[in-house]
Amino acid sequence: MASPQKENGFTSIAHEILDEICRYKFNGAQLRIVLKVWRLTYGYNRKDHDFSISFLCECTGLSDRTIKKEIKSLLDLNVLIETKKATRSNSRRLSFNKDYESWILGRSGGDEVPEQMDLFEELEVNSSSPDSNPNEVNYTSPHQVNDTSPNSHYEVNDNSPINRYKDLKISIKDKYALFEKFYEIYPRRISKKKAEESWKRLCNQKDFDPIRALEQTQNFADTCKLLETETKFIAYPATFLNQKRYEDYSVVDPEGLVGTKTAEKKRTGSALDELLRKEMETSGAGRRDSTDEVHLGGLPEFCD
């Protein structure tokens, strides 16, 4: 019977970290890796430690492919930090990022993210299992064959876990990659890293459509160009994304400011011409009288 005792060693972790990690949507493989990182960092009062793929496979029971995939995912989500890259002789050094507010990951009951499925372990078939029979037909499988039809074919279930998993990964990856297009379109290029974090945070929300966001950002950029907006008056790209300002630009110049600016530009001439024009508008001197008399409120007479 197992009988672990605290006197034989324990890992000290802040209660706030334990409380917060329960709120975020990690999958099982990711949590296993995080726990092992805690054990070899906080468990020895150090900030980072070397972690090889083979070592993590051995201590977590996960496959090599799953470890590589989830380590990359945790690094992309800013949960783990690579403090030293792997070399031919040394393993990669990792640390845990305790600043949970900087994690690019949805929270339960808050920002929604697509469910992450770890299918690699479930899809592995042990050919040495006495219960596995490659010739056995499962008649309840969604892949049915219609032998009575002259065009017999397999009907693939598009909603199967494998297809949903592939669609999910491609979709999220493509959404993240579209940030470069956003940054290229946006009329002010500054604080790229913060902007990318904001973009990824939006991509993890179910109602976020990156294609539409790009189109509306283009409308915003065109509006700034037409209004000749100075760069210093354009919001930082991260602010633009965090406040979802792109939603205000379903069309170019939604407030109709371009027409007003154009009308103002048409008012050309010297300061004296503008002064005389205003004087004529207010005093009525612009009308034609039947006499040659110049009224007091009208145009002054100039000597030759």
Rosetta blueprint (number, residue, H / E / L):
1 M L
2 A L
3 S L
4 P L
5 Q L
6 K H
7 E H
8 N H
9 G L
10 F L
11 T L
12 S L
13 I L
14 A L
15 H H
16 E H
17 I H
18 L H
19 D H
20 E H
21 I H
22 C L
23 R L
24 Y E
25 K L
26 F L
27 N L
28 G H
29 A H
30 Q H
31 L H
32 R H
33 I H
34 V H
35 L H
36 K H
37 V H
38 W H
39 R H
40 L H
41 T H
42 Y H
43 G H
44 Y H
45 N L
46 R L
47 K L
48 D E
49 H E
50 D E
51 F E
52 S L
53 I H
54 S H
55 F H
56 L H
57 C H
58 E H
59 C H
60 T H
61 G L
62 L L
63 S L
64 D H
65 R H
66 T H
67 I H
68 K H
69 K H
70 E H
71 I H
72 K H
73 S H
74 L H
75 L H
76 D H
77 L L
78 N L
79 V L
80 L E
81 I E
82 E E
83 T E
84 K E
85 K L
86 A L
87 T L
88 R L
89 S L
90 N L
91 S L
92 R E
93 R E
94 L E
95 S E
96 F E
97 N L
98 K L
99 D L
100 Y H
101 E H
102 S H
103 W L
104 I L
105 L L
106 G L
107 R E
108 S L
109 G L
110 G L
111 D L
112 E L
113 V L
114 P L
115 E L
116 Q L
117 M L
118 D L
119 L L
120 F H
121 E H
122 E H
123 L H
124 E L
125 V L
126 N L
127 S L
128 S L
129 S L
130 P L
131 D L
132 S L
133 N L
134 P L
135 N L
136 E L
137 V L
138 N L
139 Y L
140 T L
141 S L
142 P L
143 H L
144 Q L
145 V E
146 N L
147 D L
148 T L
149 S L
150 P L
151 N L
152 S L
153 H L
154 Y E
155 E L
156 V L
157 N L
158 D L
159 N L
160 S L
161 P H
162 I H
163 N H
164 R H
165 Y H
166 K H
167 D H
168 L H
169 K H
170 I H
171 S H
172 I H
173 K H
174 D H
175 K H
176 Y H
177 A H
178 L L
179 F H
180 E H
181 K H
182 F H
183 Y H
184 E H
185 I H
186 Y L
187 P L
188 R L
189 R L
190 I L
191 S L
192 K H
193 K H
194 K H
195 A H
196 E H
197 E H
198 S H
199 W H
200 K H
201 R H
202 L H
203 C H
204 N L
205 Q L
206 K L
207 D L
208 F L
209 D L
210 P H
211 I H
212 R H
213 A H
214 L H
215 E H
216 Q H
217 T H
218 Q H
219 N H
220 F H
221 A H
222 D H
223 T H
224 C H
225 K H
226 L H
227 L H
228 E L
229 T L
230 E L
231 T H
232 K H
233 F H
234 I L
235 A L
236 Y L
237 P H
238 A H
239 T H
240 F H
241 L H
242 N H
243 Q L
244 K L
245 R H
246 Y H
247 E H
248 D H
249 Y L
250 S L
251 V L
252 V L
253 D L
254 P L
255 E L
256 G L
257 L H
258 V H
259 G H
260 T H
261 K H
262 T H
263 A H
264 E H
265 K H
266 K H
267 R L
268 T L
269 G L
270 S L
271 A H
272 L H
273 D H
274 E H
275 L H
276 L H
277 R H
278 K H
279 E H
280 M H
281 E H
282 T H
283 S H
284 G L
285 A L
286 G L
287 R L
288 R L
289 D L
290 S L
291 T L
292 D L
293 E L
294 V L
295 H L
296 L L
297 G L
298 G L
299 L L
300 P L
301 E L
302 F L
303 C L
304 D L
